[in-house]
Each structure stands twice: as structure tokens, then as C-alpha cells.
Amino acid sequence: MKSIRSIRIAAIASVALLGGLSAAALRQDAASPLPKPATSGGMSLTEALAKRRSCTAYSNKPLTSDQIGQLCWAAQGITEPTRGFRTAPSAMALYSIRVYVVDSAGVHEYLPKEHALKTLRADDLVAGLQALVAKPAGLGGATTAMILGMNLAPLAERAGPRAEKFAAMEAGHIAENVLLQATALGLGSIPVGGFDEAKVHDLLKLPEGIRPVYILPLGTPKG
Ligand SMILES: Cc1cc2nc3c(=O)[nH]c(=O)nc-3n(C[C@H](O)[C@H](O)[C@H](O)COP(=O)(O)O)c2cc1C
């Protein structure tokens, strides 16, 4: 199974050969396609509901790109291409939550239309993130975390004072999709809301206007 880093290197190398651009220039903008997600089969929903439990200790085994792709799809994958509807419901279908993946290769944004990850920063910030997450669980040694970030401005224009409530509800729907998908893949996670938004925003250098509201450590449960 390929890691995000090896997929990115292959994508950068092939585009650089075709277009004659430098890898340094591409690193900012290139998106790495994720493996096609499974849309049927696997553990039943009933079993995943029965088995889901918050996990607080993970092995240091990195996730495969198949697992990362499946988890991103569960979060915000497009399931109705004509209108762009996704796996999770969305207030006014404005899709006010952005999905970021943090791992040793960097900070990546999930692009639902492309089912790809775009690397925003190629720095390993996992330990820094661990330090910002509330004890006792923290990231529990997970090598990967998904961050759900609110993009409130477009929703606020339409929903006014209800925007924040709607976006928080949407983050909850997405988080539960991811928790159940992780369970179905034999992985662990926990929804973490106990952190300082501004510090996480600064560490990850998330785009302006994005408020990180949920952190979902992801990995193989230890023991
Ligand atoms: C909105 C929300 C915020 C949470 N924040 C944290 C947190 O900051 N740290 C933590 O260890 N667990 C956090 N949790 C996880 C809960 O502690 C956990 O869901 C609860 O103990 C029930 O266990 P279960 O998820 O295994 O059913 C949060 C859960 C929710 C729904």
C-alpha cells in the first residue's frame, strides 16, 4: 500500500516531466489523487454502531492511502455528482466544513470533487498538534489526525445568526461518519473538541477564516 508521501512524489515527478515545472513550484499546488473509495460491502452499519468506542492509545503504524482515502470519502466524499451532494448532510448544501489531514508528510486538504489531497504544508506537525490537544487522551500516539474546519462566512450570509449552530451540527455529522468508517476499517478514533482553536490554526497555518472545531486522531488501536 502506498503512503501519501510516495503518491505525492510520483504525482509531482510525472507532472514535472510533462510540464517542465519545478517540483518546488508544484509542491504548493499539486493535489495527490486518493485511491477509489469502496461504496459497498464491509462491516454492517449496525455492527459499526455496536462496536464504535473512543480510542485513546494507538500503535505507531501509519495509515495506508486506501484507509486515508476511505476516511476522507466518509467525511465529505461526493455521492451525487450531478448536484455535488456528499456523504454527510449540509445546511443549505453549502458544505461549510473543510477536511484536513495531518500526518508526518504534512498538512493536507481533502478536495471532494477530485477525491484528492492537496498538501498545504510539507512539515511534520503531529507532535506539535499532540501538545495542543487536551489531556488525558491527547492524540494517544496516533500518527494521523483529521481536522474539521468551519468555513462560516458563506453560511453566515444565508443563515445569519444560525450559521454557527448549523456548521457545528454539520461537523458532528461528518465526525460520526468518520468514527463509524474507522470502526468498520478496524481503526480507532475519538472526537476531540478540547483544544485552543487559535493555537491549532496557527500551528497548522490553516487558511484565514477557517476555524478548527474538531480533531479526530486516527490509527490502529494499541493492544
Ligand atoms: C463534542 C465532543 C467533544 C469531545 N472532546 C473530547 C476531548 O476534548 N478530549 C477527549 O479525550 N475526549 C473528547 N470527547 C470524547 C468523549 O470523551 C467520549 O465520546 C465519551 O467519553 C464517550 O465515550 P465513547 O465515545 O467511547 O462512547 C468528546 C466528545 C464529544 C461528543
The ligand as an SDF file (V2000), in Angstrom:
LIG
                    3D

 31 33  0  0  0  0  0  0  0  0999 V2000
  -18.3540   17.3300   21.3340 C   0  0  0  0  0  0  0  0  0  0  0  0
  -17.3870   16.3310   21.9310 C   0  0  0  0  0  0  0  0  0  0  0  0
  -16.1450   16.7720   22.3600 C   0  0  0  0  0  0  0  0  0  0  0  0
  -15.2220   15.8640   22.9000 C   0  0  0  0  0  0  0  0  0  0  0  0
  -13.9900   16.3100   23.2740 N   0  0  0  0  0  0  0  0  0  0  0  0
  -13.1030   15.4500   23.8180 C   0  0  0  0  0  0  0  0  0  0  0  0
  -11.8320   15.9200   24.2640 C   0  0  0  0  0  0  0  0  0  0  0  0
  -11.5030   17.0830   24.1300 O   0  0  0  0  0  0  0  0  0  0  0  0
  -10.9520   15.0250   24.8120 N   0  0  0  0  0  0  0  0  0  0  0  0
  -11.2950   13.7010   24.9490 C   0  0  0  0  0  0  0  0  0  0  0  0
  -10.4810   12.9300   25.4640 O   0  0  0  0  0  0  0  0  0  0  0  0
  -12.4990   13.2320   24.5190 N   0  0  0  0  0  0  0  0  0  0  0  0
  -13.4170   14.0520   23.9660 C   0  0  0  0  0  0  0  0  0  0  0  0
  -14.6240   13.6010   23.5420 N   0  0  0  0  0  0  0  0  0  0  0  0
  -14.9040   12.1520   23.6020 C   0  0  0  0  0  0  0  0  0  0  0  0
  -15.7500   11.7340   24.8080 C   0  0  0  0  0  0  0  0  0  0  0  0
  -14.9600   11.7610   25.9790 O   0  0  0  0  0  0  0  0  0  0  0  0
  -16.3000   10.3020   24.5820 C   0  0  0  0  0  0  0  0  0  0  0  0
  -17.0900   10.3160   23.4130 O   0  0  0  0  0  0  0  0  0  0  0  0
  -17.1050    9.8220   25.7750 C   0  0  0  0  0  0  0  0  0  0  0  0
  -16.2500    9.5120   26.8620 O   0  0  0  0  0  0  0  0  0  0  0  0
  -17.9660    8.5930   25.4820 C   0  0  0  0  0  0  0  0  0  0  0  0
  -17.1500    7.5070   25.0690 O   0  0  0  0  0  0  0  0  0  0  0  0
  -17.3900    6.7890   23.6490 P   0  0  0  0  0  0  0  0  0  0  0  0
  -17.0700    7.7970   22.5750 O   0  0  0  0  0  0  0  0  0  0  0  0
  -16.4260    5.6200   23.6250 O   0  0  0  0  0  0  0  0  0  0  0  0
  -18.8080    6.3560   23.5640 O   0  0  0  0  0  0  0  0  0  0  0  0
  -15.5630   14.4710   23.0080 C   0  0  0  0  0  0  0  0  0  0  0  0
  -16.8210   14.0480   22.5550 C   0  0  0  0  0  0  0  0  0  0  0  0
  -17.7310   14.9530   22.0140 C   0  0  0  0  0  0  0  0  0  0  0  0
  -19.0800   14.4480   21.5090 C   0  0  0  0  0  0  0  0  0  0  0  0
  1  2  1  0
  2  3  1  0
  2 30  2  0
  3  4  2  0
  4  5  1  0
  4 28  1  0
  5  6  2  0
  6  7  1  0
  6 13  1  0
  7  8  2  0
  7  9  1  0
  9 10  1  0
 10 11  2  0
 10 12  1  0
 12 13  2  0
 13 14  1  0
 14 15  1  0
 14 28  1  0
 15 16  1  0
 16 17  1  0
 16 18  1  0
 18 19  1  0
 18 20  1  0
 20 21  1  0
 20 22  1  0
 22 23  1  0
 23 24  1  0
 24 25  2  0
 24 26  1  0
 24 27  1  0
 28 29  2  0
 29 30  1  0
 30 31  1  0
M  END
$$$$
